[in-house]
Amino acid sequence: MSGAALPRARSAETRTAYAFLSPTVLLLGLFVFVPLGWALLISLQHTNGFGEGGFVGLRNYGRLLTDARFWRAAANTVLFTVLVTPLSMLLGLGVALLLDSALPLRALFRSVLILPMAVSGVATALTGLLVFDQDRGIVNAGLRSLGLHAVHWQSGGVAAFVSVVVVTLWWRVGFNMLIYLTGLQALDPLLQEAAALDGAGWWQRLRHVTVPLLAPSTGFLVVINVIYSFQVFDIVFVMTGGGPGDATSVLVTYAYETGFSQRDQGYGAAIGVVLLVLTLAFTAVQWRASRGGDVES
Amino acid sequence: MKALRVVAATLVSAVVAFPLYWMVVVALSSRRELAAGRLRLWPRHLTTDNFHRVAQFPVGTWFGNSVAIALTVAVVTVLCNMLAGYAFAQLRFRGSGVLFVLGLGTLVLPVQVIMVALFRLVTGLGLYGSYWAVILPTSGSAFGMFLARQSIRGIPRDLMDAARLDGADHWRVFWRIVVPLSKPLLAVLFFMSLLQSWNDFAWPLIALKQNELYTLPIGLLYLQGQFGPDYGATMAFALIDVVPMVVVFLVFQRYFVQGFARSGLR
């Protein structure tokens, strides 16, 4: 403000800033950072039920190394992520390109496509079960009427995994579409025209002009989709509970199961910490990769 | 070419809309037809039987819980986000960079990482068994803080500096200038947190143990456990969970779209 920032003016401004930040700092500090530190401590304990446990050092982490169920959940989380991220982005981009053109009823189409975002995860998962029910679901009814075999969407491991992915895509594509649509509408149409004048066809323009220009949206969506996929809970928990067997078990559902159903809290916390480290590592890598200079906003 | 695009857009929309339509059909079909698997794409007999069967559960209480929790979370979150956004946008202070990155960090943290400790904390604070067990841990969400910072930065600096020269302190500038000029932002933040809270599942599942405190998603899961493969009743109740938010979403769509779209402009 007035030129020379006197130390006193600065410290007054700092006090004001902290007053403004106090509700957020209080809520996030107490309900996120305190439990976070506590979770690290719990992960070093052996606990039974809800009582305090004794410290066992890194034994919970050692247990992870030989726990086949943990590795299955980790592998499923990675598989889920590498399926859902590109698929939801490709579908989102496709639909966004469709809606970016002059189209009658465009607003209506857009509304329908983003509508799943308003539906709760539980309702989404239950609707998914309804549609994919292996005995009475409409998907199998459709397959049978086409003379095909019904698929064991609940009792078959691979099929259950596929159904979880499909339902997730239904839920998530709208968001990807919206981000790409926003990106597309910010592009300069002159670039497209220039490329067209140079004789570039639709596919060439898409590949060499549009997609490169959408890189910021793409970078953002990779981060969001990967983080979201690491944390997929509602759909898996309600649709399959991780089953059949551990075919659809992911890290978050396994952490919940150990921490709350089996009340092995120390071990559940250790799984959570691994999840946290994975998320932070990925975020850091992406952050560094995407920082092309702009540090803020 | 244009006709092709319309056909494609119609097909995609139909695929996306179908599960929602099917929910409605199943919710309004009789148990007999459902059990026999004789449903048609375009049903001929509709009944509200499923809604009557659902009514034997405390649906009204759960609905009220969802409304109370989501509204409180939304109001508290908007207030927190606006105040924090103002500090980050307008004030220079020590620790601003660190706090900002820490706030960013909370956005990538899955609740499953902290759930065991958070459960002990909430129990220790005596919040377990009340709405606050859900409201307080979910109200500080940093997501809106970034939107607020970005948006408050867009307010002409002169306006605020002039007020400051007239002797107004930051508190006054915030309430007299920033808040009145931020109505669209307030709506975006409010509706985003409302949606988030209404549909929240993982933490309420842990934090709300008593039946009479359930929100709609938790009640829905409970009901599915009671009715098992009886999809008619489950879908009837799912509609009670879904329809209010879908209506809010459609009516105030531009705020939701802005909120989601702006989350992409880093």
Chai-1 contact restraints between the chains, C-beta under 6 A:
chainA,res_idxA,chainB,res_idxB,connection_type,confidence,min_distance_angstrom,max_distance_angstrom,comment,restraint_id
A,E13,B,L91,contact,1.0,0.0,6.0,A-B,restraint_1
A,E13,B,F93,contact,1.0,0.0,6.0,A-B,restraint_2
A,T14,B,F93,contact,1.0,0.0,6.0,A-B,restraint_3
A,T14,B,R94,contact,1.0,0.0,6.0,A-B,restraint_4
A,T16,B,H170,contact,1.0,0.0,6.0,A-B,restraint_5
A,A17,B,A87,contact,1.0,0.0,6.0,A-B,restraint_6
A,A17,B,L91,contact,1.0,0.0,6.0,A-B,restraint_7
A,A17,B,F93,contact,1.0,0.0,6.0,A-B,restraint_8
A,F20,B,L83,contact,1.0,0.0,6.0,A-B,restraint_9
A,F20,B,Y86,contact,1.0,0.0,6.0,A-B,restraint_10
A,F20,B,A87,contact,1.0,0.0,6.0,A-B,restraint_11
A,L21,B,A84,contact,1.0,0.0,6.0,A-B,restraint_12
A,L21,B,A87,contact,1.0,0.0,6.0,A-B,restraint_13
A,P23,B,C80,contact,1.0,0.0,6.0,A-B,restraint_14
A,T24,B,C80,contact,1.0,0.0,6.0,A-B,restraint_15
A,T24,B,A84,contact,1.0,0.0,6.0,A-B,restraint_16
A,T24,B,G140,contact,1.0,0.0,6.0,A-B,restraint_17
A,L27,B,S139,contact,1.0,0.0,6.0,A-B,restraint_18
A,L27,B,G140,contact,1.0,0.0,6.0,A-B,restraint_19
A,L28,B,T106,contact,1.0,0.0,6.0,A-B,restraint_20
A,L28,B,G140,contact,1.0,0.0,6.0,A-B,restraint_21
A,F31,B,P137,contact,1.0,0.0,6.0,A-B,restraint_22
A,V32,B,T106,contact,1.0,0.0,6.0,A-B,restraint_23
A,P35,B,I114,contact,1.0,0.0,6.0,A-B,restraint_24
A,P35,B,A117,contact,1.0,0.0,6.0,A-B,restraint_25
A,P35,B,L118,contact,1.0,0.0,6.0,A-B,restraint_26
A,P35,B,L121,contact,1.0,0.0,6.0,A-B,restraint_27
A,L36,B,I114,contact,1.0,0.0,6.0,A-B,restraint_28
A,W38,B,A117,contact,1.0,0.0,6.0,A-B,restraint_29
A,A39,B,I114,contact,1.0,0.0,6.0,A-B,restraint_30
A,A39,B,A117,contact,1.0,0.0,6.0,A-B,restraint_31
A,I42,B,V116,contact,1.0,0.0,6.0,A-B,restraint_32
A,I42,B,A117,contact,1.0,0.0,6.0,A-B,restraint_33
A,V95,B,V12,contact,1.0,0.0,6.0,A-B,restraint_34
A,L98,B,R5,contact,1.0,0.0,6.0,A-B,restraint_35
A,L98,B,A8,contact,1.0,0.0,6.0,A-B,restraint_36
A,L98,B,A9,contact,1.0,0.0,6.0,A-B,restraint_37
A,L103,B,R5,contact,1.0,0.0,6.0,A-B,restraint_38
A,F109,B,A9,contact,1.0,0.0,6.0,A-B,restraint_39
A,F109,B,S13,contact,1.0,0.0,6.0,A-B,restraint_40
A,V112,B,S13,contact,1.0,0.0,6.0,A-B,restraint_41
A,V112,B,V16,contact,1.0,0.0,6.0,A-B,restraint_42
A,V112,B,A17,contact,1.0,0.0,6.0,A-B,restraint_43
A,L113,B,V16,contact,1.0,0.0,6.0,A-B,restraint_44
A,A118,B,M245,contact,1.0,0.0,6.0,A-B,restraint_45
A,A118,B,V246,contact,1.0,0.0,6.0,A-B,restraint_46
A,A118,B,F249,contact,1.0,0.0,6.0,A-B,restraint_47
A,V119,B,V242,contact,1.0,0.0,6.0,A-B,restraint_48
A,S120,B,N199,contact,1.0,0.0,6.0,A-B,restraint_49
A,S120,B,P217,contact,1.0,0.0,6.0,A-B,restraint_50
A,S120,B,D241,contact,1.0,0.0,6.0,A-B,restraint_51
A,G121,B,F201,contact,1.0,0.0,6.0,A-B,restraint_52
A,V122,B,F201,contact,1.0,0.0,6.0,A-B,restraint_53
A,V122,B,P217,contact,1.0,0.0,6.0,A-B,restraint_54
A,V122,B,L220,contact,1.0,0.0,6.0,A-B,restraint_55
A,V122,B,L221,contact,1.0,0.0,6.0,A-B,restraint_56
A,A123,B,A238,contact,1.0,0.0,6.0,A-B,restraint_57
A,A123,B,D241,contact,1.0,0.0,6.0,A-B,restraint_58
A,A123,B,V242,contact,1.0,0.0,6.0,A-B,restraint_59
A,L126,B,T234,contact,1.0,0.0,6.0,A-B,restraint_60
A,L126,B,A238,contact,1.0,0.0,6.0,A-B,restraint_61
A,T127,B,P19,contact,1.0,0.0,6.0,A-B,restraint_62
A,T127,B,M23,contact,1.0,0.0,6.0,A-B,restraint_63
A,L130,B,Y231,contact,1.0,0.0,6.0,A-B,restraint_64
A,V131,B,P19,contact,1.0,0.0,6.0,A-B,restraint_65
A,R136,B,G37,contact,1.0,0.0,6.0,A-B,restraint_66
A,L178,B,F260,contact,1.0,0.0,6.0,A-B,restraint_67
A,L178,B,A261,contact,1.0,0.0,6.0,A-B,restraint_68
A,I179,B,G264,contact,1.0,0.0,6.0,A-B,restraint_69
A,T182,B,A261,contact,1.0,0.0,6.0,A-B,restraint_70
A,F220,B,G264,contact,1.0,0.0,6.0,A-B,restraint_71
A,I227,B,V108,contact,1.0,0.0,6.0,A-B,restraint_72
A,Q231,B,P110,contact,1.0,0.0,6.0,A-B,restraint_73
A,F233,B,A202,contact,1.0,0.0,6.0,A-B,restraint_74
A,D234,B,F201,contact,1.0,0.0,6.0,A-B,restraint_75
A,V252,B,P110,contact,1.0,0.0,6.0,A-B,restraint_76
A,V252,B,Q112,contact,1.0,0.0,6.0,A-B,restraint_77
A,A255,B,Q112,contact,1.0,0.0,6.0,A-B,restraint_78
A,Y256,B,Q112,contact,1.0,0.0,6.0,A-B,restraint_79
A,G259,B,V116,contact,1.0,0.0,6.0,A-B,restraint_80
A,Q265,B,V116,contact,1.0,0.0,6.0,A-B,restraint_81
A,G268,B,V116,contact,1.0,0.0,6.0,A-B,restraint_82
A,A269,B,V116,contact,1.0,0.0,6.0,A-B,restraint_83
A,G272,B,Q112,contact,1.0,0.0,6.0,A-B,restraint_84
A,G272,B,V113,contact,1.0,0.0,6.0,A-B,restraint_85
A,L275,B,V113,contact,1.0,0.0,6.0,A-B,restraint_86
A,L276,B,V113,contact,1.0,0.0,6.0,A-B,restraint_87
A,T279,B,V108,contact,1.0,0.0,6.0,A-B,restraint_88
A,T283,B,V108,contact,1.0,0.0,6.0,A-B,restraint_89
A,S297,B,Q150,contact,1.0,0.0,6.0,A-B,restraint_90
